[in-house]
C-alpha cells in the first residue's frame, strides 16, 4: 500500500465532504420550504433524512466490518455517485413535485452516510505506518464548510434555490475524485491485526450491551446535538427573529464564522489531546457547548447571534474530533467501524429529534421558546456526559 502524501489526500477528502455536507445539512430547510412545501412537510422530510441516517450509518459500518469485498473507499465512492445522480434529478423537478421528497431524502442521506467510515480510515492507515493528523485534516474540512456556507448563501441570493443542487453536484464530484486518490486497503488490514484471528462481528444490540458506558456518552451527545440541530436546521427561523430580509446571507455569514473559528482548535487538536486527554476535552467542550446554546437562546440581535456561533471554536470544534478518538480508544478493534458509525449516528438521532420535534414545536411555540427547550436538552446532555465519563474512569476503562 502506497502511503505517499497521505495527509494531503485525506485532507482533500475532508474538504470535499464538508463542502458537500454544508449544502445538504445547512440548507435543507431553505430548499424544501422554497420548493413549495409547508413547515410540517419540510419537517417530515428532514426527519426522514435523519431517520435513515440513524439506521444506514451503523448498517454501513457493519457491512464494511463483515464484507470481504466492500471497503470504506468503495462505499464512500458509491454514495457520492448516488448523490450526484439524484442531485441532477433535483435540478429538473418543478416546485411542488411530490418526486422532490424521495429524491431529496435519498440524495441528502447518501451525501453524509460515509462520514463515519472516513473517520475510521484515518486509524487504519496509521496502523500500516502512515501518518495522518486527523485534527489538521478535519480542520481543513471545517474551513471548506465555512467557505461553502458563504458561497451557498451568496449563490442563493443571486440565483435562488436552484443553485443548491448544482453546488451539491460539484462538491460530490470533488469528494469522489479525492476518495479515489486514497490508497487501497485490504479487508484484512481494515478489520483485524495480522497476527490475531478475526473476531465474529456483533449486532447493533450486542454492541450496546457490550459497551454500556460508551452508550451513555452517545446518549449525552444526542441531547446536545438536538439543540445544535434545532439551531442549524431551522436557522432561517432563528435569524427571522432579528431580520426581515437577506436571511440566507446572514445564515451564510453565521455558518462561515462558526466553521472558520473551528480551525485553530481542529489544527491544534493533537497538541490539546496530548495535554488534556480525550475525557477532559469531552467534559470541557460539552460545558462550553451548552453555554453556546444558552447564549443563542438569549440572543436579541444578529451580532449577539454571531457571538454565540463563534463559541463553536471551543465547543463543537473540540467535541467532534474528541468523539472520534474516544470511539477508537474505547471500542475493540473488530467493532471499530461500527463504533465510529454509532457515534456518528448520535448526530443523526439528534438531527432526527430536532427535525421531528422541532417542526412540531415551531407550530405550537414561539421561536425563542423552542430554543429554550433545546438549551435545556443541551444542559442535560452535558450533565450526562460528565456522569458517563466518571463511570468509565472509575472502572479504569
Buried (B, 14 or more C-beta within 10 A) or exposed (E): EEBEEBBEBBBBBBBBBBBBBBBBBBBBBBBBBBBEBEBEBBBBBBBBBBBBBBEBBBBBBBBBBBBEEBBBBBBBBBBBEBBBBBBBBBEEBEEEEEEBBEBBBBBBBBBBBBBBBBBBBBBBBBBEEBEBBBBBBBBBBBBBBBBBBBBBBBBBBEEEBBBBBBBBBBBBBBBBBBBBEBBEBEBEBBBBEEEEEEEEBBEBEEBBEEBEBBBBBBBBBBBBBBBBBBBBBBBBBBBBBBEEEEBBBBBBBBBBBBBBBBBEBBBBBBEBBEEBEBBBBBBBBBBBBBBBBBBBBEBEEBEBBBBBBBBBBBBBBBBBBBBBBBBBEBBEBBBBBBBBBBBBBBBBBBBBBBBBBBBBBBEEEEBBEBBBBBBBBBBBBBBBBBBBBEBBEEEEE
